[in-house]
Amino acid sequence: MTRDEVTELHFIAPIANVPPIIKHGILCHKRAGQIEHHSVAMSEIQERRTNKRIPGAGTLHDYANLYFDAHNPMLSKLRAQNDDICVLQVDAKVLDSPGVIIADRNAASDWVRFSRVGDGLKTIDRDRVFARYWTHPQDVYDEMSHKSEKCAEVLVPDCVMLGFLLGAYVANEVALQKFQQLNIGLPVLIRRDIFF
């Protein structure tokens, strides 16, 4: 993938967390734990992320994590919460921030490669990250690998500042109304194609 191909990045969040995000930015796990918020994170994955170190850098919980494409296994697992979640659009310019790391798949994976942005984008297989489906019934190993690749991450040290937020996507009218009731002035669109 090239830098020009990254038009936006995504952050999956409960709609209830958007006001604190507007106030504090998208925080790394360590900082988010210091303020009241709702979590959609899976505890078993967070346990793996707690002690996972990026070579030459901090732990995964020192970074705010963004996806290249929110239409991924994480969002699929949250489909029962579609009325209460959103996908925040993040300006791709965040890639130019100091210390940003690219994970070529889910950062908690045993097979992940971490790289600085220039080299890291080259490790991203655009066709696989943006594929509509990641299932490969005829090849269990490929399916497992593709599922992890769909969750490739951009890791931003500490916090994604408010200035990088462009808007939000929601799954349906119920979520749209909940988001609009926040009255925060962030544009929001229904994008059923992103959700499950």
KARA-V681032 format. One record per residue. N is the residue number from 0. RES is the residue in one letter. PHI is phi as a letter, one per 30 degrees, with the letter a starting at -180 (* if undefined). PSI is psi in degrees with one decimal (* if undefined). OMEGA is omega in whole degrees, 0 to 359 (none if undefined). Layout:
BEGIN
n:N res:RES phi:PHI psi:PSI omega:OMEGA
n:N res:RES phi:PHI psi:PSI omega:OMEGA
END
This chain:
BEGIN
n:0 res:M phi:* psi:144.2 omega:177
n:1 res:T phi:c psi:162.5 omega:181
n:2 res:R phi:e psi:-38.4 omega:181
n:3 res:D phi:d psi:-23.8 omega:180
n:4 res:E phi:d psi:-11.9 omega:179
n:5 res:V phi:c psi:103.4 omega:183
n:6 res:T phi:c psi:-29.3 omega:176
n:7 res:E phi:a psi:163.8 omega:176
n:8 res:L phi:b psi:167.1 omega:187
n:9 res:H phi:b psi:146.4 omega:173
n:10 res:F phi:b psi:123.5 omega:180
n:11 res:I phi:d psi:128.6 omega:183
n:12 res:A phi:b psi:149.9 omega:168
n:13 res:P phi:d psi:141.1 omega:178
n:14 res:I phi:e psi:-34.9 omega:180
n:15 res:A phi:d psi:-21.1 omega:180
n:16 res:N phi:d psi:-7.5 omega:185
n:17 res:V phi:d psi:-43.7 omega:177
n:18 res:P phi:e psi:-45.2 omega:175
n:19 res:P phi:d psi:-31.6 omega:177
n:20 res:I phi:d psi:-40.2 omega:177
n:21 res:I phi:d psi:-35.2 omega:181
n:22 res:K phi:d psi:-42.7 omega:189
n:23 res:H phi:c psi:-14.4 omega:189
n:24 res:G phi:j psi:178.3 omega:175
n:25 res:I phi:d psi:109.9 omega:188
n:26 res:L phi:c psi:153.4 omega:170
n:27 res:C phi:d psi:162.6 omega:184
n:28 res:H phi:e psi:-41.6 omega:181
n:29 res:K phi:d psi:-46.3 omega:181
n:30 res:R phi:d psi:-36.7 omega:180
n:31 res:A phi:d psi:-31.3 omega:179
n:32 res:G phi:d psi:-12.7 omega:182
n:33 res:Q phi:c psi:-6.1 omega:178
n:34 res:I phi:b psi:157.3 omega:179
n:35 res:E phi:d psi:129.3 omega:178
n:36 res:H phi:a psi:163.8 omega:174
n:37 res:H phi:c psi:147.2 omega:180
n:38 res:S phi:b psi:138.6 omega:172
n:39 res:V phi:c psi:3.6 omega:181
n:40 res:A phi:d psi:146.5 omega:177
n:41 res:M phi:d psi:127.6 omega:187
n:42 res:S phi:e psi:-38.0 omega:182
n:43 res:E phi:d psi:-33.3 omega:177
n:44 res:I phi:d psi:-40.8 omega:179
n:45 res:Q phi:d psi:-34.9 omega:176
n:46 res:E phi:d psi:-41.0 omega:178
n:47 res:R phi:d psi:-37.2 omega:184
n:48 res:R phi:d psi:-24.8 omega:186
n:49 res:T phi:e psi:-48.4 omega:185
n:50 res:N phi:c psi:4.0 omega:182
n:51 res:K phi:d psi:122.6 omega:181
n:52 res:R phi:c psi:142.7 omega:171
n:53 res:I phi:d psi:125.1 omega:182
n:54 res:P phi:e psi:126.5 omega:179
n:55 res:G phi:i psi:10.0 omega:182
n:56 res:A phi:b psi:-157.8 omega:183
n:57 res:G phi:c psi:-164.2 omega:176
n:58 res:T phi:d psi:165.6 omega:180
n:59 res:L phi:e psi:-32.7 omega:182
n:60 res:H phi:d psi:-2.0 omega:173
n:61 res:D phi:d psi:-1.1 omega:186
n:62 res:Y phi:b psi:141.0 omega:167
n:63 res:A phi:d psi:134.8 omega:184
n:64 res:N phi:c psi:131.7 omega:179
n:65 res:L phi:c psi:154.3 omega:176
n:66 res:Y phi:c psi:151.2 omega:170
n:67 res:F phi:d psi:-36.0 omega:182
n:68 res:D phi:b psi:115.0 omega:181
n:69 res:A phi:d psi:-15.5 omega:176
n:70 res:H phi:d psi:79.5 omega:189
n:71 res:N phi:b psi:177.4 omega:182
n:72 res:P phi:e psi:-33.3 omega:178
n:73 res:M phi:d psi:-50.3 omega:180
n:74 res:L phi:d psi:-33.1 omega:177
n:75 res:S phi:d psi:-40.0 omega:180
n:76 res:K phi:d psi:-18.7 omega:182
n:77 res:L phi:c psi:9.8 omega:187
n:78 res:R phi:e psi:-30.3 omega:179
n:79 res:A phi:d psi:-12.8 omega:181
n:80 res:Q phi:c psi:16.2 omega:185
n:81 res:N phi:e psi:-29.8 omega:179
n:82 res:D phi:d psi:-15.4 omega:189
n:83 res:D phi:b psi:4.1 omega:182
n:84 res:I phi:b psi:164.7 omega:177
n:85 res:C phi:b psi:167.0 omega:172
n:86 res:V phi:c psi:116.8 omega:178
n:87 res:L phi:d psi:134.2 omega:177
n:88 res:Q phi:d psi:129.1 omega:180
n:89 res:V phi:c psi:131.6 omega:180
n:90 res:D phi:e psi:133.0 omega:180
n:91 res:A phi:d psi:-14.8 omega:178
n:92 res:K phi:d psi:-17.1 omega:177
n:93 res:V phi:d psi:-23.4 omega:177
n:94 res:L phi:d psi:-22.4 omega:181
n:95 res:D phi:d psi:-0.6 omega:180
n:96 res:S phi:d psi:150.2 omega:180
n:97 res:P phi:d psi:140.5 omega:172
n:98 res:G phi:i psi:6.0 omega:181
n:99 res:V phi:d psi:138.9 omega:181
n:100 res:I phi:b psi:141.8 omega:174
n:101 res:I phi:c psi:131.1 omega:171
n:102 res:A phi:c psi:123.8 omega:187
n:103 res:D phi:d psi:0.1 omega:176
n:104 res:R phi:a psi:-171.5 omega:176
n:105 res:N phi:e psi:125.9 omega:187
n:106 res:A phi:d psi:-18.7 omega:177
n:107 res:A phi:d psi:-8.1 omega:183
n:108 res:S phi:d psi:148.4 omega:175
n:109 res:D phi:d psi:-18.4 omega:185
n:110 res:W phi:c psi:7.4 omega:185
n:111 res:V phi:d psi:146.0 omega:170
n:112 res:R phi:c psi:130.6 omega:177
n:113 res:F phi:c psi:135.6 omega:180
n:114 res:S phi:b psi:158.0 omega:171
n:115 res:R phi:d psi:163.9 omega:190
n:116 res:V phi:e psi:-50.6 omega:184
n:117 res:G phi:e psi:-50.3 omega:179
n:118 res:D phi:d psi:-34.6 omega:184
n:119 res:G phi:d psi:-40.2 omega:180
n:120 res:L phi:d psi:-31.7 omega:179
n:121 res:K phi:d psi:-22.2 omega:181
n:122 res:T phi:d psi:-9.5 omega:182
n:123 res:I phi:d psi:123.1 omega:175
n:124 res:D phi:d psi:100.2 omega:186
n:125 res:R phi:e psi:-43.4 omega:182
n:126 res:D phi:d psi:-37.7 omega:181
n:127 res:R phi:d psi:-38.9 omega:180
n:128 res:V phi:d psi:-38.9 omega:183
n:129 res:F phi:c psi:10.3 omega:178
n:130 res:A phi:d psi:144.5 omega:179
n:131 res:R phi:d psi:-36.5 omega:182
n:132 res:Y phi:b psi:150.0 omega:178
n:133 res:W phi:b psi:8.5 omega:180
n:134 res:T phi:d psi:138.5 omega:178
n:135 res:H phi:b psi:77.8 omega:185
n:136 res:P phi:e psi:-27.7 omega:182
n:137 res:Q phi:d psi:-9.0 omega:184
n:138 res:D phi:b psi:94.2 omega:184
n:139 res:V phi:d psi:-40.7 omega:180
n:140 res:Y phi:d psi:-45.2 omega:180
n:141 res:D phi:d psi:-38.3 omega:178
n:142 res:E phi:d psi:-43.4 omega:179
n:143 res:M phi:d psi:-42.5 omega:179
n:144 res:S phi:d psi:-45.2 omega:182
n:145 res:H phi:d psi:-39.5 omega:178
n:146 res:K phi:e psi:-41.7 omega:179
n:147 res:S phi:d psi:-40.6 omega:179
n:148 res:E phi:d psi:-35.3 omega:178
n:149 res:K phi:e psi:-24.1 omega:181
n:150 res:C phi:c psi:26.8 omega:175
n:151 res:A phi:e psi:143.6 omega:190
n:152 res:E phi:b psi:152.8 omega:166
n:153 res:V phi:c psi:120.8 omega:183
n:154 res:L phi:c psi:116.8 omega:184
n:155 res:V phi:c psi:123.2 omega:182
n:156 res:P phi:e psi:129.3 omega:170
n:157 res:D phi:i psi:-58.0 omega:191
n:158 res:C phi:a psi:142.2 omega:168
n:159 res:V phi:c psi:114.8 omega:186
n:160 res:M phi:d psi:153.7 omega:183
n:161 res:L phi:e psi:-36.5 omega:183
n:162 res:G phi:e psi:-17.6 omega:179
n:163 res:F phi:d psi:-9.3 omega:181
n:164 res:L phi:d psi:128.4 omega:182
n:165 res:L phi:c psi:-31.7 omega:185
n:166 res:G phi:l psi:-162.6 omega:182
n:167 res:A phi:b psi:155.6 omega:173
n:168 res:Y phi:c psi:144.1 omega:175
n:169 res:V phi:b psi:167.5 omega:187
n:170 res:A phi:d psi:-28.0 omega:190
n:171 res:N phi:a psi:179.1 omega:182
n:172 res:E phi:d psi:-37.5 omega:180
n:173 res:V phi:d psi:-48.8 omega:179
n:174 res:A phi:d psi:-38.0 omega:179
n:175 res:L phi:e psi:-46.9 omega:180
n:176 res:Q phi:d psi:-41.4 omega:178
n:177 res:K phi:d psi:-41.9 omega:180
n:178 res:F phi:d psi:-45.9 omega:181
n:179 res:Q phi:d psi:-31.1 omega:179
n:180 res:Q phi:d psi:-16.8 omega:176
n:181 res:L phi:d psi:-26.8 omega:178
n:182 res:N phi:h psi:51.4 omega:183
n:183 res:I phi:c psi:-3.9 omega:176
n:184 res:G phi:i psi:7.8 omega:178
n:185 res:L phi:d psi:128.1 omega:180
n:186 res:P phi:e psi:143.3 omega:180
n:187 res:V phi:b psi:138.6 omega:180
n:188 res:L phi:b psi:148.0 omega:169
n:189 res:I phi:d psi:124.9 omega:178
n:190 res:R phi:b psi:80.0 omega:182
n:191 res:R phi:e psi:-27.7 omega:182
n:192 res:D phi:d psi:-21.8 omega:178
n:193 res:I phi:d psi:-36.4 omega:185
n:194 res:F phi:d psi:175.3 omega:185
n:195 res:F phi:c psi:* omega:none
END
